[in-house]
């Protein structure tokens, strides 16, 4: 499977701001797809755009590729807490456990 880039990674390659990449995707200037709330750009397609090739329409993403990207995203953010309250609760529990251990 072809490597996918985040908006930020693509912006670094293109030397523009991430919002510019999002706007270009929305207007069809560069190919990309939105999975949930996150845009992804095929590295291969981005290289073709940088080489000057015109891409008339974004390539279709197969269900298998879409599922693999979703698994990658979910795995990457699995350990993140959903809110500040969860973070503070976890830190409080860690501090209590440390105090009991002394």
C-alpha positions as a Markdown table, in Angstrom:
| # | Residue | x | y | z |
|---|---|---|---|---|
| 1 | Unk | 0.0 | 0.0 | 0.0 |
| 2 | Unk | 1.1 | 3.5 | -0.8 |
| 3 | Unk | 2.2 | 5.7 | 2.1 |
| 4 | Unk | -0.3 | 8.4 | 3.1 |
| 5 | Unk | 0.6 | 11.8 | 4.5 |
| 6 | Unk | -1.1 | 14.0 | 7.0 |
| 7 | Unk | -1.9 | 17.6 | 6.0 |
| 8 | Unk | 1.0 | 18.8 | 8.1 |
| 9 | Unk | 3.5 | 16.4 | 6.3 |
| 10 | Unk | 2.2 | 17.4 | 2.9 |
| 11 | Unk | 2.4 | 21.1 | 3.9 |
| 12 | Unk | 6.1 | 20.6 | 4.8 |
| 13 | Unk | 6.8 | 19.0 | 1.4 |
| 14 | Unk | 5.0 | 21.8 | -0.4 |
| 15 | Unk | 6.4 | 24.5 | 1.8 |
| 16 | Unk | 2.9 | 26.0 | 2.5 |
| 17 | Unk | 0.7 | 26.2 | 5.6 |
| 18 | Unk | -1.6 | 23.2 | 6.4 |
| 19 | Unk | -4.7 | 25.3 | 5.8 |
| 20 | Unk | -3.5 | 25.9 | 2.3 |
| 21 | Unk | -3.2 | 22.2 | 1.7 |
| 22 | Unk | -6.8 | 21.7 | 3.1 |
| 23 | Unk | -8.1 | 24.4 | 0.7 |
| 24 | Unk | -6.2 | 22.9 | -2.3 |
| 25 | Unk | -7.7 | 19.4 | -1.5 |
| 26 | Unk | -11.2 | 20.9 | -1.3 |
| 27 | Unk | -10.8 | 22.7 | -4.6 |
| 28 | Unk | -9.3 | 19.7 | -6.4 |
| 29 | Unk | -5.9 | 21.2 | -6.9 |
| 30 | Unk | -4.2 | 18.3 | -5.2 |
| 31 | Unk | -5.7 | 14.9 | -4.6 |
| 32 | Unk | -6.7 | 13.8 | -1.1 |
| 33 | Unk | -9.4 | 12.2 | 0.9 |
| 34 | Unk | -11.1 | 13.0 | 4.1 |
| 35 | Unk | -11.5 | 10.2 | 6.6 |
| 36 | Unk | -13.8 | 11.3 | 9.4 |
| 37 | Unk | -12.4 | 14.7 | 10.2 |
| 38 | Unk | -8.8 | 14.1 | 9.0 |
| 39 | Unk | -7.5 | 14.7 | 5.5 |
| 40 | Unk | -5.0 | 12.2 | 4.1 |
| 41 | Unk | -2.9 | 12.6 | 0.9 |
| 42 | Unk | -1.2 | 9.9 | -1.0 |
| 43 | Unk | 2.6 | 10.5 | -1.1 |
| 44 | Unk | 2.7 | 9.0 | -4.6 |
| 45 | Unk | 0.0 | 11.4 | -5.8 |
| 46 | Unk | 1.7 | 14.4 | -4.2 |
| 47 | Unk | 4.9 | 13.5 | -5.9 |
| 48 | Unk | 3.1 | 13.4 | -9.2 |
| 49 | Unk | 1.7 | 16.9 | -8.5 |
| 50 | Unk | 5.1 | 18.2 | -7.6 |
| 51 | Unk | 6.5 | 16.7 | -10.9 |
| 52 | Unk | 3.9 | 18.9 | -12.8 |
| 53 | Unk | 1.4 | 16.2 | -13.7 |
| 54 | Unk | -2.2 | 17.2 | -13.9 |
| 55 | Unk | -4.5 | 15.0 | -11.9 |
| 56 | Unk | -8.0 | 15.5 | -13.2 |
| 57 | Unk | -9.9 | 13.6 | -10.4 |
| 58 | Unk | -8.8 | 12.1 | -7.1 |
| 59 | Unk | -8.2 | 8.4 | -7.3 |
| 60 | Unk | -10.7 | 6.2 | -5.6 |
| 61 | Unk | -9.6 | 4.7 | -2.3 |
| 62 | Unk | -10.5 | 1.1 | -1.9 |
| 63 | Unk | -12.4 | -0.1 | 1.2 |
| 64 | Unk | -9.2 | -2.1 | 2.2 |
| 65 | Unk | -7.0 | 1.0 | 2.0 |
| 66 | Unk | -9.6 | 3.1 | 3.8 |
| 67 | Unk | -9.8 | 0.5 | 6.6 |
| 68 | Unk | -6.0 | 0.3 | 6.8 |
| 69 | Unk | -5.8 | 4.1 | 7.2 |
| 70 | Unk | -8.5 | 4.2 | 9.9 |
| 71 | Unk | -6.6 | 1.4 | 11.8 |
| 72 | Unk | -3.4 | 3.4 | 11.5 |
| 73 | Unk | -5.1 | 6.5 | 12.9 |
| 74 | Unk | -6.9 | 4.7 | 15.7 |
| 75 | Unk | -3.7 | 3.0 | 16.7 |
| 76 | Unk | -1.8 | 6.2 | 16.8 |
| 77 | Unk | -4.2 | 7.9 | 19.1 |
| 78 | Unk | -5.3 | 4.9 | 21.2 |
| 79 | Unk | -3.5 | 6.0 | 24.3 |
| 80 | Unk | -4.7 | 9.6 | 24.3 |
| 81 | Unk | -7.2 | 10.7 | 26.9 |
| 82 | Unk | -10.5 | 12.1 | 25.8 |
| 83 | Unk | -10.5 | 15.2 | 28.0 |
| 84 | Unk | -8.6 | 17.4 | 30.4 |
| 85 | Unk | -10.7 | 16.0 | 33.2 |
| 86 | Unk | -9.6 | 12.5 | 32.3 |
| 87 | Unk | -5.9 | 13.7 | 32.3 |
| 88 | Unk | -6.3 | 15.3 | 35.7 |
| 89 | Unk | -8.1 | 12.3 | 37.1 |
| 90 | Unk | -5.3 | 10.0 | 35.9 |
| 91 | Unk | -2.6 | 12.3 | 37.4 |
| 92 | Unk | -4.5 | 12.5 | 40.7 |
| 93 | Unk | -4.6 | 8.7 | 40.8 |
| 94 | Unk | -0.9 | 8.4 | 40.0 |
| 95 | Unk | -0.1 | 10.9 | 42.8 |
| 96 | Unk | -2.2 | 9.0 | 45.3 |
| 97 | Unk | -0.6 | 5.7 | 44.3 |
| 98 | Unk | 2.9 | 7.3 | 44.7 |
| 99 | Unk | 1.9 | 8.7 | 48.2 |
| 100 | Unk | 0.7 | 5.2 | 49.3 |
| 101 | Unk | 4.0 | 3.7 | 48.1 |
| 102 | Unk | 6.1 | 6.0 | 50.3 |
